[in-house]
Amino acid sequence: MLGIRRRLVRQIRTFNRWWLDRLDPRAPQDAVPRAHPTASPPAAVRVTSEDTPNPDARKFVANVPIVPTGSLSFSTQRAAAEHEVGRRLFEIAGVRSIFATGNFLTVTRNPGADWPSLSAAVEAELSQILELPRG
């Protein structure tokens, strides 16, 4: 039991360190690839999902920027109402909170929500949102 606890604590520390490194304004910004201003857009938007150290959170990575600058963080549907990505993702049953920066987005699920169906819904909705022309 003690080994499991140590492993979980180590995973949590690694996850926290990973987030802090990406949110540090002094950190180099080359961690998030930026498209060249004259580059043509990719042929199709692709979104894939990855596990995180937190079993209730999943990372969704797109081949295009989700948030061009800064970050987004929504913990309620009301807070997300003014932003297209947040509003549409909160319409999916099981979404508890959303964090996005650069080309990835992390969704935390409600207790009891099923990851296979939730992941598929988030990937499909996010792909559809990112396909829309932006002004």
N, C-alpha and C positions, 0 to 999 in steps of 0.2 A: 504494500500500500504506500509506503514511504517513497519507493521508486517512481510510482505513478504520479504522486504529488510533485516530486522534484521535476519530472519531465513536463508536467503541465505548467509549473511555474516558469521553467525555462522557455517553453513555447510562448507564454504570455509576455515575458520580457523581450523575447525576440520580436514578437509582433509589435509591441509598444515602441521598441527601438526603431523598427522599420518605419512606422508612422511618423515618429518624431524626426527622423532623417529627411523624410519627404516634405514635411511641413516647415522645416527650418529655412527661414528666408536667406540665410547665409550659405546654404548648401548650393552646389552647382546645379543649374537648371537643365543640364543635358540629360537628366534621368528621364524626362518626358520628351520624346522626340517631337519636334515642331516641323511642320511642313514648310518648305521653301515657298515664299509668296508667289512665285511664278510657276510652281509645280502644279500639274494638272491633278484633279481629284482622283482618288482611286475608283476603279470600275464599279465596285460594289462594297457596301459596308458589311464588315464581318464583326460579330461580337461573340466572344468566347467567355466561358466562366471558369474560375479557378477556386479551389478551396482556400480558406484562410485558417490561421491557428484557432480562430473562434468558430465553433461548430454552428453558431447561429448567424454567421456572416459569410457572404460569398462575394468574390471580386469578379467584376465583368469588365473585360478589356476589349476595346474597339480598335479598329485599324485607322480610325480618324479621331480627332479631338472631340471629346464630349463637352468639356469646359475649356474654351480657348485660353483664358487667364484666370488665375485665382482658384477658388474651390467653392463647392456648394455643399451645404449640410442641412438636411431636413429631418426633423424627428416627429413631425405631425403633418397630416394632410392639409391642415389649415395653413401651416407655414409654407408648404410647397405649392399652394394654389396659384401663385403669381409666376411660377416658372414652368415651362412646358415639360421638361424632363421630369421634374419632381411631381407635378400634377398627374401626368399620365402614368407614372410608375406607382404612385400611391393608389391608383384605381385598381391595381392588381391585388387580389385578396392575399393576405399573408405578409405584405411589406410593412415593416415596423419603422425603419429609418433608412436614409439614403445619404451617402457621402460621395462626392465626385470631384475629381481634379484631373486635368490633362486628358489622357485617353482611357482612364478607367473610372469605374463606379463601384462602390461597395454597398450592398443591400443587406440589412439585418432583418431577419424574419421574425414574425410573431411566434410565440411558443406554439408548438404543434403543427406549424406549417410544413408542408412536404416540399423538400428541396427539388426533386426532379421536376415536378409540375411548375413550381415557382420559378426555377431557373429558366425553363423553356419559355414561360410567359415573359419574363424580364428580357431575355435575349431577343425575342421576337419584337416586343414593344420598343426596346432601345434601338434595334436595327431600323425599325420603321421611322422612329423619330429622327434618327441621324440621316436617313435617306432624303428627308424633306429639304427643299432649298432654303438656305438661310439668307436673310437680308442684312 
